Amino acid sequence: MEHFLEFDDVTRSFGAVHAVDHVSISIRQGEVFGLLGPSGCGKTTLLRLAAGFDQPTSGRILLNGRDITALPPNKRPVNTVFQNYALFPHLSVWENIAFGLRVAGRSKAEIKTEVSRMLGLIQLEAHADKKPAQISGGQKQRVAIARALINKPEVLLLDEPLAALDLKLRQRMLLELNKIHEEVGTTFVFVTHDQGEAMSLSNRIAVMNHGRVEQLGTPHEIYTAPSTSFVASFIGDTNFIPGKIAAAGPNDRATVEASGFPAFDAVPQKQFPAGAAVLISVRPEKISLSAERPPDVGLVVSRCQVEDVIYLGSESRYAARVGDHRIWAARLHDRDHSSDSIRKGQDAWLHFSPDDALVLEAVTDKA
């Protein structure tokens, strides 16, 4: 269903501050939808509004066409997994998962069947009798998800679901969450400030800033075609080169100028008048360095000096000086280690395709 969970022009104000500012989002049935942004951007407030823990100042929230704005949390077919898991410490894993069904008055036979099914789904059958203090953080996460899913909610809300886990465990839990979603098919809406989590888990992402949605799209769309400089800087790494529009060109292209670089034609993300100040965004992995000048055909080429080389195992990062600008380039290591030929302090040539340059508004709002 295209419009399953809908935020219809939702605002939540605290005095003069708009924590959520006229947000309209339609979330599809069965998708994994990420709310991504820095602290204070409004993503957790939006999740709380969906759960019924808070009420919007204006606007509506609809689920499957039904207005649930005024419904209390216990009347909504929605469950929440909290960042701290909120497991009952005195109950076993089995009893924690069974809790919702017992409150709902289900039969002992049904509870036994459903809890066994959930334990199998999260692969914790051998830990059913343990208390939360006796299992790991990743296992607690899975118990919290099973407890939330056992009542078959139409939407599962996850508030920073992996924030309390270390890096290795987060990576493993990303795979577990994907697997669980594939098994149950429930609509997942999760809040995170971690772009890696959002990119790995989400079918679509809403990038939020100052209570508003800056951009909504697939991970690929948001990474490759960010609509604002905030999104470009928040999702992945990028270089911002200040420039200006020299002239409008054919086919929605424009000629841009930046100090240290020859003028070149690029596709702006929106229309700019001639003379407008812009930021030219180029991802580090789209920039190449070479000891010899490459052919100029089809490339933007500039002389540079390599100021730093940072080895990261699978790749190296190079900081190159072009005029007043410090430009980062990334190079994956190949088997013959040809990337080792570029050294710190060396003069080199920096080049990229104009098709890899995004022309964005000049005002940045970095996280």
Steps between C-alpha positions, in 0.01 A plus 500: 500500500646834390356708787501271804638716783456869423617818668272766354645851550603412856644766732607460863591825672649565841437871546673679214704192406365270226647158579304369199415763242224423246620149416312293241623144441328192356652168607417188299372177648778250567791735438790587728493877535784695661475836676856634486653817629714665769394544863211744533380464141153371600530133407434360850210743551349369177537142624334589831211659312453181299506292821245725675739604779458861387239696308559730200430870534338480157461252217387137488647151524324229301551124499350300216266792429382533861569818698689387815615847611293501820535128585699413815802268457317187624228548236740522205612190305855624547783378726828668593848362565684744723869582493554348847282195410279549815497128582359388834812399699313258730344306212669238282547539127196275446286701744610833351390391155173354632408813698297674229291192425427446869382860538278446195344195671612239247474130582793306646517285186516801270762670719717187498474467121570865424788537747664185359462642150660830604786329682571307179485819294758676720701177552494512880327171583796395717475821704126494572542458879770763546442844649596812298811550715628160384493569125699732271398839364424356156287227655309758707435691178350191340283428805368858493412463131330163557298641789387789281415278202312221680175701510526538121505881483437663165803725556815441704674820616868475593669783690877496434487117504876440478639802686593307816699233312869496408606521135534125432168424667326782312620355172371156597166638620448682170494159333271363774249786460492450124439129550221558755331752271511255209339235724213708641442768234387758757547867418813623683559868577827568675683804630875533470774758476731240344505530123646150461205344682253701296668412170526129588149446636268740320296467186456878525639771727371837615797723583387752761644835608348762731165320513458475123562232240793614286473206262309173469617221275680167469852471645637508145305814408603685814867409469541558127263796459469694827264793455670734750847562635381381843403159359824477300708566812295280735485193275854378443803722444524769237716789388337842479672732254363858502421629153255694291276454200676650197216437254194284447554229242284269288313197636480642854877515530695799623859618470658527845821664611707429812843636586778257415286313247414564136137590424288195420139406426299320769138427587378718790255349748274801446498804272746775585535838331828599340740634762338305788734368769487120520672204660642232275479164677726213391527175697859394588461167318416690180832686505819349356864592553781425261868582478466584129250742347206302356340591167267797547228347283183475706673567834542790740876509562707707743854504637520421872736421785438196719497616863397180680466129429292292740510121470170333599559140399260452211566851371720804542380859538696788349473867595607711201544877489353682200542875546311589820313170507582174675349216298464143622539207262448131581668211322420133548808282519553261212711190503813657357483791753524763226341752738827503695658707219342824635698637796455777754658826381491395136368717218228313315199539273146492636215420264133404495213472255264800488215246516613421857474865612177614664421872498317592822388811686783692666363501858612192692355360820732223604416261781 
